[in-house]
Amino acid sequence: MGLLRLLVLALLASQPEVVGGAETVGNSSEGLLEFSMGTFRYFELNRPFPEEAILRHISSNVTFLIFQIHSQYQNTTISFSKTPLPNTSGTGTDKGLVFILRPEQSMCTWYLETLDAEPVQNVAIPLSYSGRDPIPGGCNLEFDLDIDPNIYLEYNFFETTIKFAPANLGYARGTDPPPCDVGTGRDSRWRLQYDVYQYFLPENDLTEEGLLQHLQRMAEVPQVMANAIKVVTLTANDKTSVSFSSLRGQGVIYNVIVWDPFLNTSAAYVPAHTYACSFEETEGNCSSLGNLKIFRDDGVFWVTFSCIAVLIPVVFMGCLRILNILTCGFIGSYSVVLAVDSYLYTSLSYITLNVLKRALNTDFRGAFTNVPFQTNDFIILAVWGMLAVSGITLQIRRERGQPIFPPHPYKLWKRERERRVTNILDPSYHIPPLRERLYGRLTQIKEFFQKEQPAGERTPLLL
């Protein structure tokens, strides 16, 4: 028995795992996956072979765990039991379960599987929290799980919406959870706040390895706060749903940190990602082909937009030639940006696309329109500026010495009318007034419809 124990310890020690959040790599051929607390692990799932995940040596000061698993676009299932049930399992690309520990419990297990025909590459991690930390999704009333730490993500061409279940206050092992709907005071879950974070993947990075690596920056509270952008803070009175502008082909990771201001503790939900496109469907496939609240009001937005659009022509109304040259230079060069966006991703195209989305979809006014500004954008912005400056310079040099910009058409018409009135040699000067010409035309039409009158009396010829 002692020899067998030594062999098992040697086998566990030989696994390439490092404590402290480092990555570990392994396969699932033996049907058992060993995890370490706070350590990411890569592994592959196959449809006919469900796997059991096990975590040992859980500290006594840990009250609950969140075990989360991620893949790029193929669904995986995580469950508390070998037979997945709706209220004890979750299926998707970014899924997690909360495990409330019993007194003296130091080990727990989960079951992982996939129904996809192809092998699925995953990364997973168990995270621990104490009894003072809030429980993500602890007051779930909308989704299937009793405690649901997941972020549910939906997208279309216009917007991407995330939803999540409200959290609950933390509690010690072996005690009853605080009630969710009894009172709204300082001692209830209504004191909790939710910070929504957004993280952009590198542009044009649709690789599986890139996503799984960047997801590790969005799993734990310190990493999320250090790497992501906080978009909005929600209170318990706000709806747990936030909308963003859809960025087709751009990888984005979202996460929510629930914060207890009374105890100054926090916990992270399970991050969710999207490219606002599909890796499997033909339609909407991933081919590279004013967040201020006041602007969510359509009236304010369109009045402001119209004023800005009219302001520049008004400023340059006295020098129409310069206005025409500037317009051709900037808009003409921006058309090159839109053409490039059809083949190479750039955030600069959303200068016009966001306005178009706002005009076509009324719900888009509530979406946050953050976009990444990365290497491609700096390069294309430089190209745009170079084309605009060179185009404007070329037009100014070409028009130098040429007649001034043609006057307004109304001025031309008025000048021509005065010339005809004063110039008696102009044939148009002798043209009758419009009223007399119309009366003459009506008279001709009236005569056309009258019957022909007899020339005089006709008698037979007398012999």
LINBEL-V718755 format. One record per backbone hydrogen bond with DSSP energy under -0.5 kcal/mol. NH is the residue of the N-H (numbers start at 1). CO is the residue of the C=O. Records with the same first field share a line. If there is no record, write none. Layout:
NH: CO / CO
This chain:
5: 1
6: 2
7: 3
8: 4
9: 5
10: 6
11: 7
12: 8
13: 9
14: 10
15: 12
17: 15
20: 37
24: 40
25: 16
26: 42
31: 28
33: 52
34: 32
35: 54
38: 126
39: 36
40: 22
41: 124
42: 24
43: 122
45: 120
46: 49
49: 46
50: 48
51: 112
52: 31
53: 51 / 110
54: 33
55: 108
56: 35
58: 106
62: 59
63: 129
64: 129
65: 99
66: 127
67: 97
68: 66 / 125
69: 95
70: 123
71: 93
76: 92
77: 113
78: 90
79: 111
80: 88
84: 82
88: 85
89: 85
90: 78
92: 76
95: 69
97: 67
98: 147
99: 65
100: 98
101: 63 / 99
105: 102
108: 55
110: 53
111: 79
112: 51
113: 77
120: 45
122: 43
123: 70
124: 41
125: 68
126: 36
127: 66
129: 64
133: 130
135: 168
136: 134
137: 165
138: 135
139: 166
140: 137 / 146
146: 87
148: 137
149: 147
151: 270
152: 150 / 163
153: 151
154: 161
156: 159
160: 244
161: 154
162: 242
163: 152
164: 240
165: 150
168: 135
174: 101
175: 172
183: 181
188: 185
191: 188
192: 189
193: 259
194: 234
195: 257
196: 194 / 232
197: 195 / 255
198: 229
199: 253
201: 251
205: 202
206: 204
211: 207
212: 208
213: 209
214: 210
215: 211
216: 212 / 213
217: 214
218: 215
224: 220
225: 221
226: 222
227: 223
228: 224
229: 198
230: 228
231: 196 / 229
232: 196
234: 194
236: 190 / 192
238: 235
241: 239
242: 162
243: 366
244: 160
245: 368
246: 158
248: 246
249: 275
250: 247
251: 249
252: 274
253: 199
254: 272
255: 197
257: 195
258: 256 / 267
259: 193
260: 265
261: 191 / 259
264: 260
265: 260
267: 258
269: 256
270: 149
271: 269
272: 254
274: 252
278: 284
285: 282
286: 278
287: 285
295: 292
296: 293
297: 294
298: 296
301: 297
302: 298
303: 299
304: 300
305: 301
306: 302
307: 303
308: 304
309: 305
310: 306
311: 307
312: 308
313: 309
314: 310
315: 311
316: 312
317: 314
319: 316
323: 319
324: 320
325: 321
326: 322
327: 323
328: 324
329: 325
330: 326
331: 327
332: 327 / 328
333: 329
334: 330
335: 331
336: 332 / 333
337: 333
338: 334
339: 335
340: 336
341: 337
342: 338 / 339
343: 340
344: 340
349: 346
350: 347
351: 348
352: 349
353: 349
354: 350
356: 352
357: 353
358: 354
359: 355
360: 356
361: 357
364: 361
365: 362
366: 363
367: 364
368: 243
374: 372
378: 374
379: 375
380: 376
381: 377
382: 378
383: 379
384: 380
385: 381
386: 382
387: 383
388: 384
389: 385
390: 386
391: 387
392: 388
393: 389
394: 390
395: 391
396: 392
397: 393
398: 394
399: 395
400: 396
402: 399
411: 408
412: 408
413: 409
414: 410
415: 411
416: 412
417: 413
418: 414
419: 415
420: 416
421: 417
422: 418
423: 419
424: 422
426: 423
429: 426
430: 426 / 427
431: 428
437: 433
438: 434
439: 435
440: 436
441: 437
442: 438
443: 439
444: 440
445: 441
446: 442
447: 443
448: 444
449: 445 / 446
450: 446 / 447
